[in-house]
Amino acid sequence: MIGRRTKAAGGALVLALVAGGLIWGFGLRGDGSGPVPEDTCRGALAVEEARGFFGGAELEFGGHTAEWVGHETEYCAAWARGEQSGGVQLRLNIRPAAAHRASGAAEETSATPIGFGWNGSFVSGRRPEAGVLVDCAPLPGKGLLVLAEARKDTDELSDAQVLQVARFATESARRAAERFGCEGPLGQRPSTVDRTEWQERPVARAEGTCRGVVGSQDAARLRLTTVSEMPAGRALTERCTMDRAAKDRATMRRFRLTAYYGPSAEQEMYLDGRYPGSVKGAVTRSQPCKGGLGTAYFKFEEFPRPDAEKGVRSSVAGADALKLVTAFATASGARHGCPVA
């Protein structure tokens, strides 16, 4: 769970952020629910989806609860019998949205939308990961965050197993939502996953997360040439990157626009507030959303970062930066059902 940028605070911050991820290393143990597989994670673990991932093999289960940022969270896993050490595991993490440190697919900017009516993300990079956020008024933060991952490299898994990771996340979220009495609408069981990687296109042909951010006149005036984008949808963290024409590599500028929702937004706002020097020159705005999405957070950053002491100045006016981040927030917010005022 090491963050999306390097913080000036160094090791202390890294230790604080990875605490949630390192808990996996402590080992899974029985959670006191007995030997019934369907009771793992107090009944939230989607046993049939886990069996599908392992091709019908006989499974073993384990899990435990722990406190994270003052809130109880649950960790559990399934694996083929006799293969706990060295074998592949399906792992599940369930936490209220108020336990506002994102991790896994929820904070990954290279994630694709999980789709099928869910607010959620899917990552098919080195290891497949999935995360969904469900509206849940009874829980602190009014949301339920469910994260899943397969502890095996993607290239060692079949396409069917990669899809099962997404299904494991959504169907576990469905069971957890029922257990907690969540009122939020739930999506459908995924029939496919989008494994698209970053796409680079001319600005005028943006069709993913950069679509609708800049018009042709502003693109020409700001000398914006290409975009790097991911498929647009309702991922929990979204990013659009734009490049500006330059005479040489030394003068090339890159603009990064990022949208954060739910725990991802809470985490980013916390970090920016605690370490403001790390985002010097950034332009941000926030927008209240309904349910577990909480307060959405949008950010414009320029690279190399403006730094008067090093003679690096911003290459766009503040009004233009605000216009870009507002357009990005409007487009992203509309996809998430969070209209930007």
C-alpha positions in Angstrom: 0.0 0.0 0.0 3.0 2.3 -0.5 1.5 5.5 -1.9 1.3 7.0 -5.4 4.1 9.5 -4.7 7.2 9.8 -2.6 6.6 11.8 0.6 9.2 14.1 2.1 8.5 12.5 5.5 10.2 9.3 4.3 10.2 6.1 6.3 7.7 7.1 9.0 5.0 7.7 6.4 5.8 4.5 4.6 5.5 2.5 7.8 2.1 4.1 8.5 0.7 3.5 5.1 1.9 -0.1 4.7 0.5 -1.2 8.1 -2.8 -2.3 6.6 -1.0 -4.4 3.9 1.6 -6.0 6.1 -1.1 -7.6 8.2 -1.3 -10.3 5.5 2.2 -11.2 6.5 1.2 -12.0 10.1 -0.5 -15.2 8.9 -4.2 -16.1 8.7 -5.7 -18.0 11.5 -9.1 -19.3 12.5 -11.6 -16.5 13.2 -13.6 -18.6 15.8 -16.5 -19.3 13.4 -15.9 -23.0 13.3 -15.1 -25.4 10.4 -18.0 -24.3 8.1 -16.5 -22.7 5.0 -19.6 -20.4 4.5 -18.8 -18.8 7.9 -15.4 -17.5 6.9 -15.3 -13.7 7.3 -18.6 -14.2 9.2 -20.3 -15.5 6.1 -19.1 -12.8 3.6 -16.5 -14.8 1.7 -18.1 -16.0 -1.6 -17.3 -19.7 -1.3 -18.7 -20.8 -4.7 -16.6 -18.1 -6.5 -13.5 -19.3 -4.6 -14.3 -22.9 -5.7 -14.6 -21.7 -9.3 -11.2 -20.0 -9.1 -9.6 -23.3 -7.9 -11.4 -25.4 -10.4 -13.5 -27.2 -7.9 -10.6 -28.3 -5.7 -11.3 -29.0 -2.0 -10.5 -25.8 -0.1 -9.3 -24.6 3.2 -10.3 -21.3 4.8 -8.9 -19.0 7.4 -9.2 -15.4 8.7 -9.1 -13.0 11.5 -10.3 -9.5 12.5 -8.1 -6.5 13.4 -8.4 -2.8 14.2 -7.4 -0.4 11.4 -7.6 3.3 11.9 -9.9 2.8 14.8 -12.3 0.5 13.0 -12.7 -3.3 12.9 -11.7 -4.8 9.6 -11.8 -8.4 8.5 -9.2 -10.5 6.6 -9.7 -13.9 5.3 -8.5 -16.3 2.5 -9.2 -19.5 0.7 -6.7 -21.9 -0.8 -6.5 -25.4 -2.1 -6.2 -28.0 0.6 -2.6 -28.7 1.5 -1.2 -25.7 -0.4 -1.3 -22.9 2.2 2.5 -22.6 2.0 3.7 -21.6 -1.5 0.3 -22.1 -3.2 -2.0 -19.5 -4.6 -4.5 -17.9 -2.2 -7.6 -15.8 -2.7 -7.6 -13.1 -0.1 -10.4 -10.8 1.1 -10.4 -7.6 3.1 -13.6 -6.0 4.4 -13.7 -2.7 6.1 -16.0 0.3 6.7 -15.4 3.3 4.5 -14.4 5.3 7.6 -11.3 3.1 7.9 -10.0 5.6 5.4 -6.8 4.2 4.2 -7.1 2.8 0.7 -5.1 -0.1 -0.6 -4.9 -2.5 -3.5 -7.2 -1.8 -6.4 -9.0 1.0 -4.6 -6.0 3.3 -4.8 -4.5 2.1 -8.1 -4.5 4.7 -10.9 -3.9 2.1 -13.5 -7.1 0.2 -12.6 -10.0 -0.3 -15.0 -13.6 0.1 -13.9 -15.0 -3.2 -12.6 -18.3 -2.2 -14.3 -21.6 -4.1 -14.2 -23.2 -1.5 -12.0 -20.5 -1.3 -9.2 -18.4 1.5 -7.9 -15.2 -0.4 -8.1 -11.8 -1.0 -9.7 -10.0 -4.0 -11.2 -6.2 -4.4 -11.7 -4.8 -7.1 -13.9 -1.2 -6.1 -13.6 1.4 -8.2 -11.8 -1.3 -9.8 -9.6 -5.0 -9.5 -10.2 -6.8 -7.3 -7.6 -10.4 -6.0 -7.3 -12.2 -3.6 -5.1 -15.8 -2.4 -4.7 -17.4 0.3 -2.6 -21.0 -0.2 -1.5 -23.2 2.5 0.0 -24.0 1.4 3.6 -25.6 3.9 6.0 -25.2 1.6 9.1 -21.4 1.6 8.8 -19.0 4.4 9.8 -18.4 6.5 6.7 -21.6 5.2 5.1 -19.8 2.8 3.0 -18.4 -0.8 2.8 -15.1 -1.4 1.0 -14.4 -4.9 -0.1 -10.9 -5.7 -1.5 -9.9 -9.0 -3.1 -6.7 -10.3 -4.6 -5.1 -13.5 -5.9 -1.7 -14.1 -4.5 -0.3 -15.4 -7.8 1.3 -13.6 -10.8 -1.3 -12.9 -13.5 0.7 -14.6 -16.2 0.5 -17.8 -14.2 -3.3 -17.7 -14.1 -5.9 -18.5 -16.7 -8.2 -15.9 -18.1 -11.0 -17.6 -16.3 -9.2 -17.3 -13.0 -8.5 -13.6 -13.5 -12.2 -13.1 -14.1 -13.0 -15.1 -10.9 -11.0 -12.5 -8.8 -13.5 -9.8 -9.9 -16.4 -12.2 -9.2 -14.9 -13.1 -5.8 -14.9 -9.4 -4.9 -18.4 -8.5 -6.1 -20.1 -11.5 -4.7 -18.3 -11.3 -1.4 -19.4 -7.6 -1.3 -23.0 -8.8 -1.9 -22.9 -11.1 1.0 -21.2 -8.6 3.3 -23.8 -5.9 2.3 -26.6 -8.3 3.3 -24.9 -9.0 6.6 -24.4 -5.3 7.5 -27.9 -4.3 6.3 -26.6 -2.0 3.5 -29.2 -0.2 1.6 -27.1 0.8 -1.4 -27.8 -0.7 -4.9 -25.7 -3.6 -5.9 -24.3 -4.4 -9.3 -24.3 -7.6 -11.3 -21.9 -10.6 -11.3 -19.2 -9.6 -13.8 -19.2 -11.6 -17.1 -15.9 -10.2 -18.2 -13.1 -7.9 -17.0 -11.4 -5.0 -18.8 -7.6 -5.7 -19.0 -6.8 -2.6 -21.0 -3.5 -0.9 -20.2 -2.6 2.8 -20.5 -3.6 4.1 -24.0 -1.8 7.1 -25.5 -3.8 9.1 -28.0 -3.9 12.6 -29.6 -5.8 15.0 -27.4 -8.6 15.3 -29.9 -9.2 11.5 -29.8 -9.5 11.1 -26.1 -12.2 8.5 -25.3 -11.4 7.3 -21.8 -10.6 9.1 -18.6 -9.4 12.2 -20.5 -12.6 12.6 -22.6 -14.3 15.9 -22.1 -11.4 17.5 -20.3 -10.1 20.0 -22.8 -11.6 21.4 -26.0 -9.8 21.9 -29.3 -9.2 25.7 -28.8 -7.8 25.3 -25.3 -5.7 22.3 -26.4 -4.2 24.4 -29.2 -3.6 27.4 -27.0 -2.0 25.3 -24.2 -0.1 23.2 -26.8 -1.5 20.0 -25.4 -0.6 17.2 -27.8 -1.2 13.7 -26.4 -3.1 12.1 -23.6 -2.5 8.9 -21.6 -5.7 7.4 -20.3 -7.5 4.4 -18.9 -11.1 3.3 -19.8 -13.7 5.6 -18.2 -16.2 4.3 -15.7 -16.7 4.2 -12.0 -13.2 3.2 -10.8 -12.4 4.4 -7.2 -9.3 6.3 -8.5 -9.0 7.7 -12.0 -6.2 9.5 -13.8 -5.7 11.4 -17.0 -2.3 12.6 -18.1 -1.6 15.2 -20.8 1.6 16.2 -22.5 2.5 19.6 -23.7 4.6 20.3 -26.9 8.2 21.3 -26.1 11.3 22.3 -28.1 13.3 19.6 -26.3 13.1 17.0 -23.6 14.3 19.4 -21.0 11.4 21.7 -21.5 8.7 19.0 -21.8 5.8 19.4 -19.4 3.3 16.8 -18.3 0.0 17.5 -16.6 -1.7 14.9 -14.4 -5.3 15.0 -13.4 -6.5 12.5 -10.7 -9.9 11.8 -9.2 -10.3 10.0 -5.8 -13.5 8.6 -4.3 -14.4 7.1 -1.0 -11.4 5.9 1.1 -9.1 6.8 -1.7 -10.2 10.4 -1.4 -9.9 10.4 2.4 -6.4 9.0 2.2 -5.2 11.6 -0.4 -6.7 14.5 1.4 -5.1 13.3 4.7 -1.7 13.0 3.0 -2.0 16.4 1.3 -3.0 18.1 4.5 -0.1 16.5 6.5 2.6 16.9 3.9 1.6 20.1 1.9 5.1 20.5 0.5 4.8 17.3 -1.5 2.0 18.8 -3.7 3.3 22.3 -4.0 1.8 23.9 -7.1 -1.1 21.5 -7.3 -4.6 22.8 -7.9 -7.4 20.8 -6.1 -11.1 20.9 -5.6 -13.5 18.6 -3.7 -17.2 17.7 -4.1 -19.6 16.1 -1.7 -21.1 12.9 -3.1 -23.8 10.6 -1.7 -23.2 7.4 0.3 -19.9 5.7 0.5 -18.3 7.8 -2.2 -18.1 10.5 0.5 -16.2 13.7 -0.6 -14.6 13.3 -4.0 -11.2 14.9 -4.4 -9.8 16.1 -7.7 -6.2 17.2 -8.3 -4.2 18.9 -11.1 -0.4 18.5 -10.9 2.4 19.6 -13.3 5.6 17.8 -13.8 8.4 18.8 -13.3 6.8 20.4 -10.3 6.9 24.2 -10.0 9.7 25.2 -7.7 10.9 28.8 -7.7 14.0 27.9 -5.7 15.1 25.6 -8.5 14.0 27.9 -11.3 11.1 25.7 -12.3 8.0 27.7 -13.0 4.4 26.6 -13.8 3.8 26.6 -17.5 0.1 27.2 -17.2 -1.8 30.0 -15.5 -3.7 29.2 -12.4 -7.0 29.9 -14.2 -6.2 27.3 -16.9 -5.2 24.7 -14.3 -8.5 25.3 -12.4 -10.4 25.1 -15.7 -8.8 21.7 -16.5 -9.3 20.2 -13.1 -12.9 21.4 -13.0 -13.6 19.9 -16.4 -12.1 16.6 -15.3 -14.0 16.7 -12.1 -17.3 17.3 -14.0 -16.7 14.4 -16.4 -15.5 12.0 -13.8 -18.2 13.0 -11.3 -21.0 12.5 -13.8 -19.8 8.9 -14.3 -19.9 8.3 -10.6 -23.3 9.9 -10.1 -21.7 12.8 -8.3 -22.6 16.0 -10.1 -19.9 18.7 -9.7 -21.3 22.1 -8.9 
